[in-house]
Each structure stands twice: as structure tokens, then as C-alpha cells.
Amino acid sequence: MTCLKLPLPASGTVPALLTIPQPLTAQALLELEHALASTLAMLGRDLCDAGGGTTPGHAASRPDAAEIEYASWMPDPGAIEVASWAAHLRTSVR
């Protein structure tokens, strides 16, 4: 099995390396994106809860119910990007 290795820059540290098995489908990419986003969000919450301060770009306190509701109505930029790539892949295969 072949793998795609994606280095991800991390400020002040050695880049993180994401290894993705090939072949990669649009559905697998979408699932990977959601899993990665939720895993990183969980890690960020754990770091904040452990007293590590706030992660860059995150609020100092947990969002209240109104902020959560508002965010649920906003489009997910990641989903938009994946849909764009999926459409591009479908048209390039033809």
C-alpha cells in the first residue's frame, strides 16, 4: 500500500506529519477532515483545561449556548473546500 505524507507546519517545532493511505477518495478525504478537526479541537480543549492557557485563535472561555447556536448556522469552510475539491475531482476524471 502506498501512502501520501503531508508535512504540516507547527510554529516553533518540528512539522507534524500526516500519513494518508492511498488511494484516497473524496468520501475518505471528507471523513479524514472531520476526524482531524474534531481530534485537534479535543486536543485544544484538553490543553486549555490542563492550564496551558488559550490556544491561538480561541476564546479564553468556553462558548455559551447562544454562541454555539450561532456557530451552528454558519457555513463550515472545510466542508465548502472539500465539496469544491470533490467537484474538481469528478470533472477531471471525465
Solvent accessible surface area in square Angstrom, and as a share of the most:
residue,aa,sasa,rsa
1,M,189,0.84
2,T,97,0.56
3,C,62,0.37
4,L,76,0.38
5,K,120,0.51
6,L,66,0.33
7,P,91,0.57
8,L,70,0.35
9,P,126,0.79
10,A,42,0.32
11,S,120,0.78
12,G,87,0.84
13,T,94,0.55
14,V,128,0.74
15,P,74,0.47
16,A,54,0.42
17,L,106,0.53
18,L,39,0.19
19,T,65,0.38
20,I,8,0.04
21,P,72,0.45
22,Q,54,0.24
23,P,124,0.78
24,L,57,0.28
25,T,79,0.46
26,A,36,0.28
27,Q,106,0.47
28,A,39,0.31
29,L,51,0.25
30,L,52,0.26
31,E,101,0.45
32,L,49,0.24
33,E,46,0.21
34,H,91,0.40
35,A,55,0.43
36,L,58,0.29
37,A,60,0.46
38,S,66,0.42
39,T,71,0.42
40,L,103,0.51
41,A,44,0.34
42,M,101,0.45
43,L,95,0.47
44,G,13,0.12
45,R,119,0.43
46,D,79,0.41
47,L,90,0.45
48,C,46,0.28
49,D,93,0.48
50,A,90,0.69
51,G,66,0.63
52,G,62,0.60
53,G,42,0.41
54,T,73,0.42
55,T,27,0.16
56,P,130,0.82
57,G,89,0.85
58,H,117,0.52
59,A,79,0.61
60,A,95,0.73
61,S,83,0.54
62,R,158,0.58
63,P,76,0.48
64,D,82,0.42
65,A,82,0.64
66,A,72,0.56
67,E,96,0.43
68,I,100,0.51
69,E,95,0.43
70,Y,145,0.55
71,A,63,0.49
72,S,81,0.52
73,W,195,0.68
74,M,98,0.44
75,P,90,0.57
76,D,70,0.36
77,P,104,0.66
78,G,20,0.19
79,A,38,0.30
80,I,103,0.52
81,E,94,0.42
82,V,16,0.09
83,A,61,0.47
84,S,64,0.41
85,W,130,0.46
86,A,12,0.09
87,A,42,0.32
88,H,102,0.45
89,L,75,0.37
90,R,137,0.50
91,T,86,0.50
92,S,74,0.48
93,V,124,0.71
94,R,222,0.81
